[in-house]
Amino acid sequence: MTVQENPMQLWTAVDDYVAARLIGEDEVLDAAVEAADRAGLPQIAVAANQGKLLNLLARMQGARRILEIGTLAGYSAIWLARALPADGTLTTLELDPAHAEVAVANLERAGLGDRVEVRIGAARDTLRQLTEEGVEPYDLVFVDADKANIPHYVEASLALTRPGSVFVVDNVVRDGELADEQSTDAAVRGVQQLHELIAGDKRLDATTVQTVGSRGYDGFTLIRVEG
């Protein structure tokens, strides 16, 4: 099989190969996916190898406090929470109460309910509330929510981080449309504005990596807060 013949089938086969050898079977994660499907949630959670990447990044970062923007069914939250030390916490923000209900059940089933707080509401409002509460800075921020608001989420989250904190922003390449400066698509404009924000902020050092796999052609932005 070649990429030209069926790129998605080949990319998915590679993801499956990696997952089988480097991740293995996981009944908790499988149950989370099944619960999301039963509830009719969109199938847009990270793939298993991407979840493992988040877990590794959190552990490499030594993250004790993690913020996630965009919970969905809690699949990525499980990966992130598993990386936390015994006294670590994850705060995850979800707009849709129905999604949050599925996520809470999945996190409880995973034995992680005691270290994960699911906050329901518009993320821009919740981020403002967290800032007003004066919460302790987060070590890692994973942003996987509506792309039109991505620059706002990152900018607001900066007040909740410290020098050395890391952001992972998912789904920023948009099938290559990131480079289309004439695009009028709100999601594309959002990720373009994110890059403009980063380029204009001397506190931030970042790169964007293109990816292919079972979730198609996309990519993520990795940001380090320098000061």
Backbone torsions as a table, in degrees:
resi	resn	phi	psi	omega
1	MET	NA	138.0	177.9
2	THR	-116.5	162.2	177.6
3	VAL	-59.5	-37.0	-178.4
4	GLN	-64.8	-34.1	-177.4
5	GLU	-71.5	-47.2	-178.1
6	ASN	-161.7	84.2	-174.9
7	PRO	-60.8	-43.3	-177.8
8	MET	-63.2	-40.4	-180.0
9	GLN	-64.3	-40.3	179.7
10	LEU	-68.9	-45.5	-179.7
11	TRP	-60.6	-40.1	179.3
12	THR	-67.1	-38.2	178.1
13	ALA	-61.7	-39.2	178.3
14	VAL	-67.2	-43.8	176.9
15	ASP	-57.6	-44.0	-179.8
16	ASP	-63.6	-39.9	178.4
17	TYR	-61.0	-47.4	-179.1
18	VAL	-64.1	-45.9	-177.8
19	ALA	-61.8	-40.0	-178.2
20	ALA	-64.8	-34.7	-174.0
21	ARG	-96.3	-30.7	-174.0
22	LEU	-110.9	-10.4	-178.3
23	ILE	-122.1	-51.8	178.3
24	GLY	83.2	-177.9	-179.1
25	GLU	-72.0	143.7	179.6
26	ASP	-146.0	102.5	-175.0
27	GLU	-63.3	-34.4	-178.7
28	VAL	-66.3	-46.5	180.0
29	LEU	-67.9	-39.4	177.6
30	ASP	-61.8	-40.6	179.5
31	ALA	-66.1	-35.2	178.0
32	ALA	-64.6	-41.7	178.2
33	VAL	-64.9	-44.2	-179.7
34	GLU	-63.3	-39.3	179.2
35	ALA	-65.5	-39.0	177.7
36	ALA	-64.3	-41.4	179.3
37	ASP	-65.2	-42.6	179.8
38	ARG	-62.8	-33.7	-179.0
39	ALA	-82.5	-3.7	179.0
40	GLY	75.3	22.8	178.4
41	LEU	-73.3	150.4	178.4
42	PRO	-63.1	144.4	-177.6
43	GLN	-87.2	69.5	-175.9
44	ILE	-124.5	12.9	177.0
45	ALA	-67.8	160.4	177.4
46	VAL	-61.6	153.5	174.5
47	ALA	-74.0	165.8	-176.7
48	ALA	-58.9	-42.7	-178.9
49	ASN	-68.5	-28.8	176.1
50	GLN	-73.5	-37.9	174.9
51	GLY	-61.5	-41.1	177.8
52	LYS	-64.3	-36.4	176.5
53	LEU	-61.3	-45.3	177.8
54	LEU	-59.1	-43.1	179.7
55	ASN	-61.4	-45.3	-179.9
56	LEU	-65.4	-42.1	179.3
57	LEU	-62.3	-41.9	179.4
58	ALA	-63.6	-39.8	179.1
59	ARG	-70.9	-40.0	176.6
60	MET	-62.7	-35.7	179.3
61	GLN	-74.5	-15.6	-175.1
62	GLY	65.1	34.3	-173.3
63	ALA	-66.1	129.9	173.5
64	ARG	-106.7	-25.4	177.9
65	ARG	-129.6	125.4	-177.6
66	ILE	-125.3	139.6	174.4
67	LEU	-116.3	130.6	176.7
68	GLU	-120.9	131.5	177.3
69	ILE	-111.6	106.0	-175.3
70	GLY	109.1	93.0	-173.7
71	THR	-88.8	-42.7	-171.8
72	LEU	54.2	-120.4	-177.7
73	ALA	-97.2	5.4	176.5
74	GLY	89.1	9.8	-177.9
75	TYR	-62.2	-52.3	179.2
76	SER	-68.5	-31.4	177.4
77	ALA	-61.7	-37.2	177.4
78	ILE	-62.8	-46.7	178.4
79	TRP	-58.8	-44.6	-177.8
80	LEU	-69.7	-44.8	-177.6
81	ALA	-64.5	-32.2	177.9
82	ARG	-65.0	-20.3	-179.9
83	ALA	-84.2	-11.0	-174.8
84	LEU	-75.8	149.2	170.3
85	PRO	-72.1	177.0	-174.7
86	ALA	-59.3	-31.4	-179.1
87	ASP	-99.3	13.4	-176.9
88	GLY	-83.7	160.1	179.3
89	THR	-139.1	149.6	174.8
90	LEU	-122.9	128.7	172.2
91	THR	-109.0	122.6	-178.1
92	THR	-123.6	135.8	-172.5
93	LEU	-108.9	129.4	-178.3
94	GLU	-136.8	132.0	179.9
95	LEU	-74.3	-42.8	-169.8
96	ASP	-91.6	118.5	179.5
97	PRO	-59.1	-34.1	179.7
98	ALA	-66.7	-40.2	176.1
99	HIS	-63.6	-44.1	-178.6
100	ALA	-61.0	-37.5	179.1
101	GLU	-62.1	-42.8	177.3
102	VAL	-64.9	-42.2	-178.9
103	ALA	-62.9	-44.7	-180.0
104	VAL	-59.7	-43.1	179.0
105	ALA	-63.8	-41.4	179.2
106	ASN	-65.3	-40.5	179.7
107	LEU	-68.3	-38.6	176.6
108	GLU	-63.6	-43.6	179.1
109	ARG	-61.5	-33.2	180.0
110	ALA	-79.3	-3.4	-179.2
111	GLY	75.7	24.5	-174.5
112	LEU	-117.3	6.1	-176.1
113	GLY	-60.1	-27.0	-176.9
114	ASP	-78.2	-13.0	-178.5
115	ARG	-118.8	4.6	-179.9
116	VAL	-122.3	128.0	174.0
117	GLU	-108.9	123.3	176.4
118	VAL	-100.5	117.1	178.8
119	ARG	-105.2	129.0	-176.1
120	ILE	-101.1	134.4	177.8
121	GLY	143.0	174.3	177.3
122	ALA	-63.2	129.7	-173.6
123	ALA	-60.2	-36.8	-179.9
124	ARG	-61.2	-37.3	177.7
125	ASP	-71.6	-44.0	-177.7
126	THR	-65.6	-38.9	177.3
127	LEU	-62.2	-39.6	176.9
128	ARG	-63.9	-41.0	179.2
129	GLN	-63.3	-42.6	178.8
130	LEU	-61.2	-40.6	178.6
131	THR	-64.5	-43.4	179.6
132	GLU	-65.3	-30.9	178.2
133	GLU	-73.8	-16.0	-179.8
134	GLY	67.7	40.2	-177.9
135	VAL	-64.7	157.0	176.6
136	GLU	-62.5	143.4	-177.4
137	PRO	-58.5	149.0	176.4
138	TYR	-90.7	144.1	179.7
139	ASP	-86.4	-29.2	-178.3
140	LEU	-141.6	136.5	177.3
141	VAL	-125.5	122.7	176.2
142	PHE	-108.8	121.2	-177.0
143	VAL	-111.2	115.2	-179.3
144	ASP	-145.1	65.5	-176.3
145	ALA	-133.0	-167.9	-177.2
146	ASP	-56.1	130.4	-168.5
147	LYS	-74.4	-26.1	-179.9
148	ALA	-61.4	-29.7	-177.9
149	ASN	-99.1	4.5	-176.3
150	ILE	-52.7	-49.0	-179.1
151	PRO	-60.8	-34.5	178.3
152	HIS	-67.6	-41.1	179.7
153	TYR	-63.0	-45.4	-179.0
154	VAL	-66.2	-45.7	-178.8
155	GLU	-61.7	-43.8	179.5
156	ALA	-66.7	-34.2	-178.2
157	SER	-72.0	-21.0	179.4
158	LEU	-59.2	-31.9	178.1
159	ALA	-70.0	-12.4	-177.6
160	LEU	-107.4	12.0	-178.4
161	THR	-121.0	-172.4	-179.4
162	ARG	-143.8	165.9	172.6
163	PRO	-57.2	128.3	-176.3
164	GLY	102.3	-14.6	175.9
165	SER	-66.5	155.2	-176.0
166	VAL	-126.0	139.1	172.3
167	PHE	-109.8	141.8	166.2
168	VAL	-122.2	119.0	-178.5
169	VAL	-113.9	119.3	-172.2
170	ASP	-92.8	158.9	171.7
171	ASN	60.6	48.5	-175.8
172	VAL	-101.3	-11.8	-176.3
173	VAL	-89.2	-29.4	170.9
174	ARG	56.1	53.2	-179.1
175	ASP	57.9	29.4	178.8
176	GLY	88.3	-4.7	-178.0
177	GLU	-69.9	-11.8	175.4
178	LEU	-52.2	-36.0	-176.5
179	ALA	-84.8	-2.4	-179.1
180	ASP	-86.6	95.9	-175.9
181	GLU	-73.3	-6.9	177.7
182	GLN	-97.8	0.1	-176.6
183	SER	-62.8	141.4	174.4
184	THR	-110.9	3.7	178.7
185	ASP	-67.3	130.0	-175.4
186	ALA	-62.5	-37.4	179.7
187	ALA	-67.5	-42.7	178.4
188	VAL	-64.7	-45.1	178.5
189	ARG	-60.6	-35.9	179.1
190	GLY	-62.7	-45.3	-178.8
191	VAL	-73.8	-29.1	174.0
192	GLN	-66.5	-42.1	177.7
193	GLN	-64.4	-32.7	174.3
194	LEU	-59.2	-46.7	-179.5
195	HIS	-65.0	-36.0	177.0
196	GLU	-66.6	-38.9	177.2
197	LEU	-61.0	-47.7	-179.3
198	ILE	-62.1	-45.1	-177.1
199	ALA	-61.7	-28.9	-177.0
200	GLY	-95.9	2.7	-176.5
201	ASP	-116.8	109.7	-176.2
202	LYS	-69.2	-10.5	177.3
203	ARG	-76.2	-14.6	-170.4
204	LEU	-113.1	137.8	173.1
205	ASP	-124.2	130.9	-169.5
206	ALA	-154.2	164.2	168.3
207	THR	-148.0	160.0	175.4
208	THR	-120.2	134.7	-176.9
209	VAL	-118.2	127.7	175.6
210	GLN	-78.6	144.6	179.1
211	THR	-134.9	154.5	168.7
212	VAL	-130.6	153.4	179.5
213	GLY	169.4	-159.9	-177.2
214	SER	-64.9	-15.6	176.8
215	ARG	-97.7	10.2	176.2
216	GLY	92.3	-157.8	-178.1
217	TYR	-98.6	115.5	-179.4
218	ASP	-156.0	-143.1	-178.8
219	GLY	168.6	174.5	-178.8
220	PHE	-136.8	156.1	175.2
221	THR	-108.3	131.6	177.6
222	LEU	-110.6	123.6	-174.7
223	ILE	-124.5	136.8	171.3
224	ARG	-115.3	132.2	176.7
225	VAL	-82.1	117.9	-175.6
226	GLU	-93.0	-26.8	-177.5
227	GLY	-172.2	NA	NA
